[in-house]
Amino acid sequence: MSEAIPMTHDWSGKDWDWPLQHEDGVVKLLNDSERFEVHLDCQQFTPKEIEVRVAGDQLVVHGRHEIRSDGRGGEIAREVHRSYKLPKDVDPQGVKSHLDTQGVLTITASKKK
C-alpha cells in the first residue's frame, strides 16, 4: 500500500513550465551520490490538489483540480500524473516534498547508508 508524504511549504523559488514541457529542461531531476531530487511546476494547483506518494519503487505525483473559470468566459480542468522509478540507493522512507510561492514542487530523498 502506498503512503502519502506530508508536504511543507517554502515560499521561495523560480518560474517553471511543467506540465506543458517544451523540452527546455525546466523539469529538473537530480540523482547524485548524496540525494535524489525532482523539481516540478505545480503553480496551477493548490497544495490540497497535489498528492506525492511512494508506491513500491515509484515516486508518484498527481495534481488535479475540478472545472474552474479561466477568467475569459471559459472553463478549464487540469489533471497531471507523473511517476519516477526511485533509484535502488534511495531510501523511500526519506522522501520529502515542499511547494514554494511560485508553485515549484521540490521532492527530495536521501540515499541509503
Secondary structure in CASP SS format (residue, H / E / C, confidence):
PFRMAT SS
TARGET T0000
AUTHOR 0000-0000-0000
METHOD secondary structure of the structure
MODEL  1
M C 1.00
S C 1.00
E E 1.00
A E 1.00
I C 1.00
P C 1.00
M E 1.00
T E 1.00
H C 1.00
D C 1.00
W C 1.00
S C 1.00
G C 1.00
K C 1.00
D C 1.00
W C 1.00
D C 1.00
W C 1.00
P C 1.00
L C 1.00
Q C 1.00
H C 1.00
E C 1.00
D C 1.00
G C 1.00
V C 1.00
V C 1.00
K E 1.00
L E 1.00
L E 1.00
N E 1.00
D C 1.00
S C 1.00
E C 1.00
R E 1.00
F E 1.00
E E 1.00
V E 1.00
H E 1.00
L E 1.00
D E 1.00
C C 1.00
Q C 1.00
Q C 1.00
F C 1.00
T C 1.00
P H 1.00
K H 1.00
E H 1.00
I E 1.00
E E 1.00
V E 1.00
R E 1.00
V E 1.00
A E 1.00
G C 1.00
D C 1.00
Q E 1.00
L E 1.00
V E 1.00
V E 1.00
H E 1.00
G E 1.00
R E 1.00
H E 1.00
E E 1.00
I E 1.00
R E 1.00
S E 1.00
D C 1.00
G C 1.00
R C 1.00
G C 1.00
G C 1.00
E E 1.00
I E 1.00
A E 1.00
R E 1.00
E E 1.00
V E 1.00
H E 1.00
R E 1.00
S E 1.00
Y E 1.00
K E 1.00
L C 1.00
P C 1.00
K C 1.00
D C 1.00
V E 1.00
D C 1.00
P H 1.00
Q H 1.00
G H 1.00
V C 1.00
K E 1.00
S E 1.00
H E 1.00
L E 1.00
D C 1.00
T C 1.00
Q C 1.00
G C 1.00
V E 1.00
L E 1.00
T E 1.00
I E 1.00
T E 1.00
A E 1.00
S E 1.00
K E 1.00
K C 1.00
K C 1.00
END
